[in-house]
Amino acid sequence: MNEIITGILLIVAGFFSLVAGLGVVRFREFFNRLHAATTACTLGVGSALIAAAVFFRDGGLFAEALLAIFFLFLTIPVGAQLLARSQWRK
């Protein structure tokens, strides 16, 4: 059962990472590319970290994965907002 949950989470992570890559390649404007990359990639990396924590079934690893996800959800949107502001003022 543990491997099934890990597999599903990794498929979700791969899907969101693929969507992020396609968004960066397909969109023409900077702001659209930035939105596609930050939104989908954040969810992809978060799903991959949860999959690793579920697979190894370690409480310390699960806490570290949640902490890493927290910092990703905190820093990636802030960085994207700063990049968008710098591009807008250009």
C-alpha positions in Angstrom: 0.0 0.0 0.0 2.9 2.3 0.8 4.4 1.9 -2.7 1.0 2.6 -4.3 0.7 5.9 -2.5 4.3 6.8 -3.3 3.7 6.0 -6.9 0.6 8.1 -7.2 2.4 11.1 -5.5 5.3 10.7 -7.9 3.0 10.6 -10.9 1.3 13.8 -9.6 4.7 15.4 -9.1 5.8 14.4 -12.6 2.6 15.8 -14.1 2.9 19.1 -12.4 6.6 19.4 -13.4 5.7 18.5 -17.0 3.0 21.2 -17.0 5.5 23.7 -15.7 7.9 22.8 -18.4 5.3 23.0 -21.1 4.1 26.4 -19.8 7.6 27.8 -19.9 8.1 26.6 -23.5 4.6 27.5 -24.9 3.9 30.8 -23.3 5.3 33.9 -25.0 5.1 36.6 -22.3 7.3 36.7 -19.3 4.5 36.9 -16.8 2.7 33.9 -18.2 5.9 31.9 -18.1 6.6 33.0 -14.6 3.1 32.0 -13.4 3.3 28.6 -15.1 6.7 27.8 -13.7 6.1 28.9 -10.1 2.6 27.5 -9.6 3.1 24.0 -11.2 6.7 23.5 -10.1 5.8 24.3 -6.5 3.1 21.6 -6.5 5.4 19.2 -8.3 8.3 19.5 -5.8 5.9 19.4 -2.9 4.4 16.2 -4.1 7.8 14.6 -4.7 8.9 15.5 -1.1 5.7 14.0 0.3 6.3 10.9 -1.8 9.8 10.5 -0.3 8.5 11.0 3.2 5.8 8.4 2.7 8.1 5.9 1.1 10.7 5.9 3.8 8.2 6.1 6.7 10.5 8.0 9.0 9.0 10.6 11.3 12.1 12.8 11.2 12.1 12.7 7.4 8.4 13.5 7.3 9.0 16.5 9.5 11.9 17.7 7.3 9.8 17.2 4.2 7.0 19.3 5.7 9.5 22.0 6.7 11.0 22.0 3.2 7.5 22.3 1.6 6.6 25.1 4.0 9.7 27.0 2.9 9.0 26.3 -0.8 5.5 27.6 -0.5 6.9 30.6 1.3 9.8 31.5 -0.9 8.9 30.6 -4.4 5.8 32.9 -4.7 7.7 35.8 -3.0 10.6 35.3 -5.5 8.2 35.2 -8.4 6.5 38.4 -7.2 9.8 40.2 -6.9 10.8 39.0 -10.4 7.4 40.2 -11.8 7.8 43.6 -10.1 11.3 44.1 -11.5 10.1 43.2 -15.0 7.0 45.4 -14.7 9.1 48.5 -13.7 11.6 47.9 -16.5 
